Amino acid sequence: MVVYLYYLLKPMKRTSSTIPFGYTLAEDQKTLEPVKSELESLETIKEMISSDMMSLRSGAEWLTHMTGRSISHVGLKNIIYGRLGKKP
């Protein structure tokens, strides 16, 4: 998990108009800078959802409350099953 989180903490090039959860737009308006606290919260929720301790809806509400950045349960599902590599 630590190695994967380190990979996520590298700046990324912007590829769409949507800023992904866990990142902010850099001053150059072309790259995305990771937000460590959001990515750590995302990892925590991923583990809880994987172990069936929390639903996607509850996880999305928790992330919105803790980070101040809104995310839907569908968006959280896409992140967990896509970007973070968990299989359904």
C-alpha positions as MATLAB code, in Angstrom:
seq = 'MVVYLYYLLKPMKRTSSTIPFGYTLAEDQKTLEPVKSELESLETIKEMISSDMMSLRSGAEWLTHMTGRSISHVGLKNIIYGRLGKKP';
ca = [
       0.000    0.000    0.000;
       2.810    2.441    0.813;
       4.474    1.882   -2.570;
       1.179    2.387   -4.392;
       0.392    5.530   -2.407;
       3.854    6.870   -3.277;
       3.035    6.299   -6.954;
      -0.168    8.321   -6.566;
       1.735   11.182   -4.931;
       3.645   11.966   -8.133;
       2.367   14.918  -10.190;
       0.316   13.869  -13.213;
      -0.380   15.543  -16.534;
      -3.935   16.779  -16.953;
      -5.892   14.745  -19.512;
      -9.484   16.053  -19.174;
     -11.480   18.983  -17.864;
     -12.409   17.094  -14.689;
      -9.967   17.244  -11.775;
      -9.815   13.751  -10.201;
     -10.529   13.263   -6.512;
      -7.239   13.423   -4.616;
      -5.645   15.990   -6.921;
      -5.683   19.752   -7.474;
      -4.743   21.774  -10.507;
      -1.218   23.176  -10.360;
      -0.405   26.819  -11.061;
       0.641   26.017  -14.628;
      -2.946   24.803  -15.320;
      -1.523   21.709  -17.057;
      -0.476   19.340  -14.291;
      -2.268   17.840  -11.343;
      -0.743   17.915   -7.878;
      -1.679   15.177   -5.398;
      -3.464   16.052   -2.172;
      -1.952   13.626    0.329;
      -4.781   13.841    2.878;
      -7.438   13.071    0.238;
      -5.468   10.121   -1.138;
      -4.922    8.717    2.350;
      -8.647    9.055    3.104;
      -9.388    7.302   -0.174;
      -7.109    4.403    0.786;
      -8.849    4.128    4.170;
     -12.277    3.999    2.558;
     -11.075    1.495   -0.036;
     -10.023   -0.886    2.726;
     -13.337   -0.455    4.559;
     -15.392   -1.048    1.416;
     -13.247   -4.048    0.447;
     -13.891   -5.682    3.810;
     -17.645   -4.895    3.614;
     -17.471   -2.639    6.667;
     -18.991    0.261    4.714;
     -21.151    0.734    1.625;
     -20.172    2.883   -1.346;
     -22.828    5.473   -0.425;
     -21.632    5.706    3.161;
     -18.021    5.866    2.003;
     -18.809    8.705   -0.393;
     -20.626   10.625    2.347;
     -17.715   10.074    4.753;
     -15.157   11.267    2.180;
     -17.241   14.367    1.424;
     -17.534   15.157    5.124;
     -13.875   14.523    5.977;
     -12.232   16.185    2.960;
     -14.744   18.905    2.140;
     -14.702   17.792   -1.475;
     -17.846   16.178   -2.850;
     -17.817   12.753   -4.453;
     -20.729   10.531   -5.448;
     -21.014    6.838   -4.691;
     -20.714    6.151   -8.434;
     -17.552    8.259   -8.636;
     -16.121    6.413   -5.637;
     -16.954    3.083   -7.286;
     -15.143    4.143  -10.453;
     -12.074    5.193   -8.460;
     -11.930    2.025   -6.364;
     -12.572   -0.396   -9.224;
     -10.589    1.592  -11.795;
      -7.756    3.751  -10.521;
      -6.993    1.807   -7.333;
      -7.288   -1.606   -8.959;
      -9.819   -3.397   -6.751;
     -11.921   -5.920   -8.635;
     -15.673   -6.277   -7.905;
];
